[in-house]
Amino acid sequence: MQNVHGEQIQDKITTNMINVKSLLSATSTKIVLLFLLVISIGLWLTSHYLLTFQNKEMDWEWYDIGGVQVTRTTDTHQLLFRRVYPFQQAVLFTSLTLDNRFDLFTIFNHSCTPDQTYTVTVNRDKGSQQYPLICDENGRELSFRLVMTTPRPLSITFNQQSITFQPRNWALAFLKKDQFIQKNKHYFCTKKHFDACEYEWSRD
């Protein structure tokens, strides 16, 4: 009788241990899933913030994992690249001019007054140079434009905050390729280059 009773106790202990292990396993799984959910939500919110920050009423998409975003203007279908610098509250837009020069347009999310002077410092290999910043009519942002025939690495400093432009990280050759295809739409469209058929050159 004692033996049977002892076996029953042992079975009960074993069952309880299994239940505890199952509970711990289920709890661990829930914690991991909750952790992954929190990370996913955080990444989505970060991505949404970066894609909508100073979007200029355009729909931006990620071009690559390096942080470069891409879109087309709604009126001329011009291809645009940009990169958001959240800690500096700045955005750097890159596009091509009509004569195939590179247009760097920088916006700083900074309050301003039109009658006050603001400057930005651009540092390049040949030295540094100051440029005037333009205060927008709402007094919420400052901007300046830099046009280059050949893009070179540089840093832009305003209010003790710097952002860097490294041409090799921007796929700038694709901008030239896209503009060339747009300008020669009829040729490329017949070659089944569907971007050329859809996005006709309309900047004249």
Backbone hydrogen bonds, N-H to C=O, Kabsch-Sander energy under -0.5 kcal/mol:
donor,donor_aa,acceptor,acceptor_aa,energy
5,H,1,M,-2.5
6,G,2,Q,-2.8
7,E,3,N,-2.5
8,Q,4,V,-2.2
9,I,5,H,-2.2
10,Q,6,G,-2.4
11,D,7,E,-2.9
12,K,8,Q,-2.2
13,I,9,I,-2.5
14,T,10,Q,-2.7
15,T,11,D,-2.7
16,N,12,K,-2.5
17,M,13,I,-2.4
18,I,14,T,-2.3
19,N,15,T,-2.4
20,V,16,N,-2.5
21,K,17,M,-2.6
22,S,18,I,-2.7
23,L,19,N,-2.4
24,L,20,V,-2.8
25,S,21,K,-2.8
26,A,22,S,-2.7
27,T,23,L,-2.6
28,S,24,L,-2.8
29,T,25,S,-2.3
30,K,26,A,-2.2
31,I,27,T,-2.4
32,V,28,S,-2.6
33,L,29,T,-2.7
34,L,30,K,-2.5
35,F,31,I,-2.6
36,L,32,V,-2.7
37,L,33,L,-2.3
38,V,34,L,-2.4
39,I,35,F,-2.3
40,S,36,L,-2.6
41,I,37,L,-2.6
42,G,38,V,-2.5
43,L,39,I,-2.7
44,W,40,S,-2.4
45,L,41,I,-2.6
46,T,42,G,-2.3
47,S,43,L,-2.7
48,H,44,W,-2.8
49,Y,45,L,-2.3
50,L,46,T,-2.4
51,L,47,S,-2.2
52,T,48,H,-1.5
53,F,49,Y,-1.5
55,N,52,T,-1.3
58,M,55,N,-1.1
60,W,58,M,-0.8
61,E,70,V,-2.0
63,Y,68,V,-2.9
64,D,68,V,-1.2
67,G,64,D,-1.1
69,Q,82,R,-3.2
70,V,61,E,-2.8
71,T,80,L,-1.8
73,T,78,Q,-2.0
77,H,73,T,-1.2
80,L,71,T,-2.8
81,F,94,T,-2.6
82,R,69,Q,-1.8
83,R,92,L,-1.9
84,V,67,G,-0.5
85,Y,90,A,-3.3
89,Q,85,Y,-0.7
90,A,85,Y,-2.0
91,V,107,I,-2.3
92,L,83,R,-2.5
93,F,91,V,-0.5
93,F,105,F,-3.3
94,T,81,F,-3.0
95,S,103,D,-1.7
97,T,101,R,-2.8
100,N,97,T,-1.8
102,F,148,M,-3.2
103,D,95,S,-2.9
103,D,101,R,-0.5
104,L,102,F,-0.7
104,L,146,L,-3.2
105,F,93,F,-2.4
105,F,103,D,-0.6
106,T,104,L,-0.5
106,T,144,F,-2.5
107,I,91,V,-2.7
108,F,142,L,-3.4
109,N,89,Q,-3.3
109,N,107,I,-0.5
110,H,108,F,-1.8
112,C,139,G,-1.7
116,Q,113,T,-2.0
120,V,131,Y,-2.5
121,T,157,T,-2.6
122,V,120,V,-0.5
122,V,129,Q,-3.1
123,N,121,T,-0.6
123,N,155,S,-2.8
124,R,122,V,-0.6
124,R,127,G,-2.9
127,G,124,R,-1.7
129,Q,122,V,-2.0
131,Y,120,V,-2.6
133,L,118,Y,-2.8
134,I,143,S,-3.1
135,C,133,L,-0.5
136,D,141,E,-2.4
139,G,136,D,-1.8
142,L,108,F,-2.3
143,S,134,I,-1.7
144,F,106,T,-1.7
146,L,104,L,-2.8
148,M,102,F,-2.8
154,L,165,F,-1.9
155,S,123,N,-1.9
156,I,163,I,-3.1
157,T,121,T,-2.9
158,F,161,Q,-2.9
161,Q,158,F,-1.8
163,I,156,I,-2.3
165,F,154,L,-3.2
166,Q,164,T,-0.5
169,N,166,Q,-2.3
170,W,167,P,-2.0
172,L,167,P,-0.6
174,F,171,A,-1.2
175,L,171,A,-0.6
175,L,172,L,-0.7
176,K,172,L,-1.3
177,K,173,A,-2.3
178,D,174,F,-2.7
179,Q,175,L,-2.1
180,F,176,K,-2.4
181,I,177,K,-2.3
182,Q,178,D,-2.3
183,K,179,Q,-2.4
184,N,180,F,-1.3
185,K,182,Q,-1.1
188,F,184,N,-2.1
189,C,185,K,-3.1
190,T,186,H,-1.2
191,K,187,Y,-0.8
192,K,189,C,-1.5
193,H,188,F,-2.4
194,F,192,K,-1.2
196,A,193,H,-1.1
197,C,193,H,-1.1
198,E,194,F,-2.1
199,Y,195,D,-3.1
200,E,198,E,-0.8
201,W,182,Q,-1.0
202,S,76,T,-0.6
